[in-house]
Amino acid sequence: MFFHFLYPLKDLWFGFNIFRYITFRASMAAVTSFAICVVFGPAIIRQLKKLEIGQYVRKEHVESLYPLHSQKEGTPTMGGILILIAVMAASVLWCRLDNDYVLLAMGGMVWMGMIGLADDLIKLKNKSAKGVQAATKLAGQALLALIVGLFVIHSKAIGSGLYVPFLKNAVANLGVFYILFVLLVVLGATNAVNLTDGLDGLAIGCVTFITVTYAVISYVTGHAGLSKYLQVFYLPGSGELTVFCAALTGAGLGFLWFNSHPAAVFMGDTGSLALGGSLAVVSVLIKKEILLVIAGGVLVAEALSVIFQVFFFKTRGRRLFLMAPVHHHFQIKGLHESKITVRFWIIAAILALLSMATLKVR
C-alpha cells in the first residue's frame, strides 16, 4: 500500500524514492509485524482466555506425556490468529499489491489458516485431540496445491521444472505431474510444522529461521544481477516475496515473545497450517521446493520420526522412539523442554546457513 501511494510522490520529494527498495520495505514489514504481535498480543490472549479457548492437553493414547504437560492445560490456543493478523497487515502495508506472487502467498496462508481455525474450533468444542476429518483437511490442502500448481505450470516465467540444489542446470520437467509434486510439498510442509508444534517456542522458532532463509533466496531469485552471477533460477517480480517472508519473520519473533517457555499462548492448527502453507507456496514459486527439506530439516526429522514410529510398530510390534514426534522422545528421557527447544533452534540455524550456501555451492 505504501509503495502504491507514496512512491509516486518521489517527484515531489526525493525521500519517497525509498519505498521502491525491497530491502527497506522488507525491513519495515518485519518491524511492523513484530510490533503488531507485541502490541496486540496481550489483548488477543486476554480475549482467548475470556472465551475459554484453552489447550486440551490430555490425549488418551499418550497418557505418559500428561504429567509433563499438565501445567499447560487451559493455556489459550488459536494464537495463530495473531500471526495471521500481523503478517496480513504488514504485507498489505509494505508489499506491492499488484504482484501475483505475493497475492498467491497471502491467499495460501489465509486459506490454510482458515482450515486450521476450523480444526481448532472442533477440537475445543469436543474437548478432544480430533478436529477436522482427515479427508476434509486433505481436500483443502489439495485445493491449494491445485491452484498453485496450475498457476505455476501455466506461467511462462516459472514453468514445471524441478531444480536440484548443489547442481548446475539440473532441472527435471514434470509437466502436469508437477501439480502432484506441489500437493506433496503442501502436505509435507503443513503437517511437518503441525507435528513440530509440541513444545513452547519450538515450531515458531524453527519456522522463523526458514522464513529468513527464504527471504534471502527470494531476493536473489528476483534480482537479475545476483541470480545471473550465482547461476540460479531468475523470476522477475519474485523479489516481492522477500517482503512477505520478512513479515513472516517479524510475526514469528513477535509470537515467540509470548510463546516462549512458559508459553502464554499456543498457535494451534490455525498457526501451524498457515505457516506451513505459506512456506510451501513460497518455495514452489521460487523453485526451491527441494531446498525446503534442508532448510526445514528439523521439521522433516519430526515428521519422519512419526512415520518411522508407525512403521516400526506395525511391522515389528515395537516402537523406535519412546514417543513421537521425536521431541517428546527426548522429553521423556529427561531433558527439559527448554533445552530441547534451544538445541533444535541451533540445528535449524545451521541448516538455514547451509541452505543459503547452496546459492554458491553448485
Long-range contacts (C-beta under 8 A, 24 or more apart in sequence): 1-92, 1-93, 1-94, 1-97, 2-93, 2-94, 3-94, 3-95, 3-96, 4-96, 4-97, 4-98, 22-219, 22-222, 22-239, 22-240, 22-242, 22-243, 23-219, 23-242, 25-94, 25-95, 25-243, 26-94, 26-215, 26-219, 26-242, 26-243, 26-245, 26-246, 27-246, 28-94, 29-90, 29-91, 29-93, 29-94, 29-95, 29-243, 29-244, 29-246, 29-247, 29-250, 30-90, 30-246, 30-247, 30-249, 30-250, 30-253, 31-250, 32-86, 32-89, 32-90, 32-93, 32-94, 32-247, 32-250, 33-86, 33-87, 33-89, 33-90, 33-246, 33-247, 33-248, 33-249, 33-250, 33-251, 33-254, 34-86, 34-250, 34-251, 34-253, 34-254, 35-250, 35-254, 36-85, 36-86, 36-89, 36-90, 36-251, 36-254, 37-82, 37-83, 37-86, 37-250, 37-251, 37-253, 37-254, 37-255, 37-257, 37-258, 38-254, 38-257, 40-82, 40-85, 41-82, 41-254, 41-255, 41-257, 41-258, 41-265, 44-79, 44-81, 44-82, 44-265, 45-76, 45-79, 45-258, 45-264, 45-265, 48-76, 48-77, 48-78, 48-79, 48-265, 49-76, 53-77, 53-78, 53-120, 53-124, 54-124, 55-266, 56-123, 56-124, 56-127, 56-128, 56-129, 59-129, 62-323, 62-328, 64-323, 64-332, 65-323, 65-328, 65-331, 65-332, 68-331, 68-332, 68-337, 71-262, 72-263, 72-266, 75-263, 75-264, 75-265, 75-266, 76-264, 76-265, 76-266, 77-120, 77-124, 77-265, 77-266, 77-267, 77-268, 78-117, 78-120, 78-121, 78-124, 78-266, 78-267, 78-268, 78-270, 79-255, 79-258, 79-259, 79-265, 79-266, 79-267, 79-268, 79-270, 79-271, 80-113, 80-116, 80-117, 80-267, 80-268, 80-269, 80-270, 80-271, 80-272, 80-273, 80-274, 80-275, 81-117, 81-270, 81-271, 82-251, 82-254, 82-255, 82-265, 83-251, 83-252, 83-255, 83-267, 83-271, 83-274, 83-275, 84-109, 84-110, 84-113, 84-270, 84-271, 84-274, 86-247, 86-250, 86-251, 86-254, 86-255, 87-244, 87-247, 87-248, 87-251, 87-278, 90-247, 90-250, 90-251, 91-243, 91-244, 91-247, 94-243, 94-247, 95-240, 95-243, 95-244, 95-247, 96-240, 96-243, 99-237, 99-240, 100-151, 100-237, 101-235, 101-237, 101-238, 101-240, 101-241, 101-285, 102-240, 102-241, 102-243, 102-244, 104-147, 104-148, 104-151, 104-281, 104-285, 105-241, 105-244, 105-278, 105-281, 105-282, 105-285, 106-244, 108-144, 108-148, 108-277, 108-278, 108-280, 108-281, 109-274, 109-275, 109-277, 109-278, 109-281, 110-274, 111-140, 111-143, 111-144, 111-277, 112-140, 112-141, 112-144, 112-190, 112-273, 112-274, 112-276, 112-277, 112-278, 113-270, 113-271, 113-273, 113-274, 113-277, 115-140, 115-141, 115-269, 115-273, 116-268, 116-269, 116-270, 116-271, 116-272, 116-273, 116-274, 117-269, 117-270, 119-268, 119-269, 119-270, 119-273, 120-268, 120-269, 120-270, 123-269, 131-269, 138-187, 141-183, 141-186, 141-187, 141-190, 141-277, 142-183, 144-186, 144-277, 144-280, 144-281, 145-179, 145-182, 145-183, 145-185, 145-186, 145-187, 146-179, 146-183, 148-182, 148-186, 148-280, 148-281, 148-284, 148-285, 149-178, 149-179, 149-180, 149-181, 149-182, 149-183, 149-284, 150-179, 152-178, 152-182, 152-284, 152-285, 153-178, 153-179, 157-235, 157-236, 158-235, 158-285, 158-287, 161-287, 162-287, 162-289, 162-290, 163-233, 163-287, 163-288, 163-290, 164-290, 165-288, 165-290, 165-291, 165-294, 165-358, 166-358, 166-361, 166-362, 167-362, 168-231, 168-362, 181-289, 182-280, 182-284, 182-289, 185-280, 185-283, 185-284, 185-289, 185-292, 186-276, 186-277, 186-280, 186-281, 188-280, 188-292, 188-300, 188-303, 189-276, 189-277, 189-279, 189-280, 189-283, 189-292, 189-296, 189-299, 190-272, 190-273, 190-276, 190-277, 190-280, 191-276, 191-303, 192-276, 192-296, 192-299, 192-300, 192-302, 192-303, 193-272, 193-273, 193-275, 193-276, 193-279, 193-299, 194-269, 194-272, 194-273, 194-276, 195-299, 195-302, 195-303, 195-306, 195-325, 196-272, 196-298, 196-299, 196-302, 196-303, 196-325, 196-327, 197-266, 197-267, 197-271, 197-272, 198-325, 198-327, 198-328, 199-261, 199-327, 199-331, 199-337, 199-340, 199-341, 200-259, 200-260, 200-261, 200-262, 200-263, 200-337, 200-338, 200-341, 201-256, 201-259, 201-260, 201-261, 201-263, 201-341, 202-327, 202-340, 202-341, 202-344, 203-267, 203-272, 203-275, 203-299, 204-252, 204-255, 204-256, 204-259, 204-267, 204-271, 204-275, 205-252, 205-256, 205-341, 205-344, 205-345, 205-348, 206-296, 206-298, 206-299, 206-344, 206-345, 206-348, 207-248, 207-252, 207-275, 207-279, 207-299, 208-248, 208-249, 208-252, 208-253, 208-256, 209-295, 209-345, 209-348, 209-349, 209-351, 209-352, 210-279, 210-292, 210-295, 210-296, 210-299, 210-348, 210-352, 211-245, 211-246, 211-248, 211-249, 211-252, 211-279, 212-245, 212-249, 212-352, 213-295, 213-352, 213-355, 213-356, 214-241, 214-245, 214-279, 214-282, 214-283, 214-286, 214-288, 214-295, 215-241, 215-242, 215-245, 215-246, 215-249, 216-242, 216-356, 217-286, 217-288, 217-291, 217-355, 217-356, 217-359, 218-242, 218-244, 218-245, 218-282, 218-286, 220-359, 221-286, 221-287, 221-288, 230-359, 230-360, 230-362, 231-362, 232-359, 232-362, 233-286, 233-287, 235-285, 235-286, 235-287, 238-285, 238-286, 241-282, 241-285, 241-286, 244-278, 244-282, 245-282, 248-275, 248-278, 261-337, 261-338, 261-341, 291-355, 291-358, 294-351, 294-354, 294-355, 294-358, 295-351, 295-352, 295-355, 296-351, 297-347, 297-348, 297-351, 298-344, 298-347, 298-348, 298-351, 301-326, 302-326, 302-327, 305-329
